[in-house]
Amino acid sequence: MTSSRRLLCLSAVLLLAIAGCSLTDDAVAIPVPTLSAEAAEVCRALHQELPGSVDGQDSRPADPGSDFTAAWGDPAIVLRCGVPRPEKMGDPQAQGVDADGVNWLHEPQENGSQRFTSTYREAYVEITFPAKYAHDITPLAAFAGPVKKTVPSSL
């Protein structure tokens, strides 16, 4: 291979590598839950109904891409569907909130973020708000309609 051809190949590889990195720079790293086939079906249906924006924050890609995770804004509001039942749900002192007919377990996190996990549903949906939402749960209402439509009640 001639040096000019080698340089051209190297340039093409470098360009592809840069393009590939820039496509995923906006992605939010979200651990994908391991779930049953039944929960996976419910979570796929939920994913189809999720809003394009939450509290004025546009959706953004998750890394890895999955029908069980989603993100909006920067810092990201993160959704994971099909998570295990939180231990805190067994605590009679646990805090709960209702957002437009969907009940959520509220778990403040040490870093100031707020985690909410749906209750009384066939699959657990977890939403984590960054610290900037520490005193504002109104964005939780954006998820009520999609959850009620796609995640059956377990009561």
C-alpha positions in Angstrom: 0.0 0.0 0.0 1.4 3.4 -0.9 1.9 6.0 1.7 -0.7 8.3 0.3 -3.3 5.5 0.2 -2.3 4.5 3.8 -2.8 8.2 4.8 -6.2 8.3 3.1 -7.3 5.1 4.9 -6.0 6.4 8.3 -7.9 9.7 7.7 -11.1 7.8 6.9 -10.8 5.7 10.1 -10.1 8.8 12.2 -13.0 10.6 10.7 -15.4 7.7 11.4 -14.1 7.4 15.0 -14.7 11.1 15.6 -18.1 11.0 14.1 -19.0 7.9 16.1 -17.9 9.6 19.3 -19.8 12.8 18.6 -23.0 10.8 18.0 -23.0 9.4 21.5 -21.6 12.4 23.4 -25.1 13.4 24.4 -26.1 9.9 25.6 -26.7 9.3 29.3 -25.3 6.2 30.8 -28.2 4.3 32.3 -28.0 0.7 33.7 -30.6 -1.4 32.0 -32.6 -3.5 34.4 -32.9 -7.3 34.0 -36.6 -8.2 33.8 -39.1 -10.9 33.2 -40.7 -11.5 29.8 -44.0 -10.1 31.2 -42.4 -7.0 32.6 -40.4 -6.5 29.3 -43.7 -6.5 27.3 -45.2 -3.9 29.7 -42.0 -1.7 29.6 -41.8 -1.8 25.8 -45.4 -0.5 25.7 -44.6 2.2 28.2 -41.5 3.2 26.1 -43.8 3.9 23.1 -45.9 6.3 25.2 -43.2 8.3 26.9 -43.3 12.1 26.3 -40.9 13.8 24.0 -40.2 16.4 26.7 -40.5 16.6 30.5 -40.7 20.0 32.2 -39.4 21.6 29.0 -36.5 19.2 28.8 -36.1 17.3 25.5 -35.5 13.6 25.4 -32.0 12.4 24.8 -30.4 9.1 24.0 -29.5 6.5 26.7 -26.4 4.4 26.6 -26.9 1.6 26.0 -30.1 2.2 24.0 -33.0 0.2 25.4 -36.7 0.1 25.5 -36.4 -0.1 29.3 -34.7 3.2 29.8 -35.1 6.9 28.8 -33.7 10.3 29.6 -34.6 14.0 29.3 -32.6 17.2 29.8 -29.2 18.0 31.3 -28.7 17.0 34.0 -30.9 14.1 33.1 -34.2 13.0 34.4 -33.8 9.2 34.1 -36.5 6.5 33.7 -35.9 2.8 34.1 -38.7 0.3 33.7 -38.8 -3.2 35.2 -36.5 -2.4 38.1 -36.6 -4.8 41.2 -39.0 -3.9 44.0 -37.2 -1.4 46.3 -36.5 -2.7 49.8 -38.0 0.6 51.1 -41.5 -0.4 49.9 -41.6 -2.8 52.9 -41.0 0.1 55.3 -44.2 1.4 56.9 -42.5 4.8 57.4 -41.7 5.1 53.7 -42.7 8.3 52.0 -45.1 8.2 49.1 -46.7 10.7 46.7 -49.5 10.6 44.2 -49.1 12.2 40.8 -52.3 12.3 38.8 -53.5 8.9 40.0 -50.2 7.1 40.0 -48.6 6.3 43.4 -44.9 6.6 43.8 -42.4 5.6 46.6 -40.2 8.7 47.2 -36.5 8.1 48.1 -34.3 11.1 48.5 -30.7 10.2 47.5 -27.5 11.3 49.3 -26.4 13.3 46.2 -29.6 15.5 46.4 -31.4 13.7 43.6 -34.9 12.3 44.1 -35.9 8.7 43.1 -39.5 7.7 42.6 -40.7 4.2 42.0 -44.2 3.3 41.0 -46.3 1.3 43.4 -49.2 -1.1 42.9 -48.2 -1.8 39.3 -47.3 -5.0 37.4 -43.9 -3.6 36.6 -41.9 -1.1 38.8 -41.0 2.2 37.0 -38.2 4.2 38.5 -37.7 7.8 37.8 -34.8 9.8 39.1 -34.8 13.6 39.1 -31.5 15.5 39.4 -30.9 17.6 42.5 -32.3 20.7 40.8 -35.7 19.1 41.3 -35.2 18.5 45.0 -38.3 20.5 45.9 -40.4 20.1 42.8 -42.2 16.8 41.9 -44.5 18.4 39.3 -42.5 16.8 36.4 -43.7 13.5 37.8 -47.1 14.2 36.4 -45.7 13.9 32.8 -45.3 10.1 33.5 -48.8 9.5 35.0 -50.7 9.1 31.7 -48.2 6.8 30.0 -47.9 4.6 33.2 -51.7 4.4 33.7 -52.1 3.5 30.0 -49.5 0.8 29.8 -48.5 -0.5 33.2 -51.5 -2.4 34.6 -52.4 -1.9 38.3 -51.6 -4.9 40.5 -54.5 -4.2 42.9 
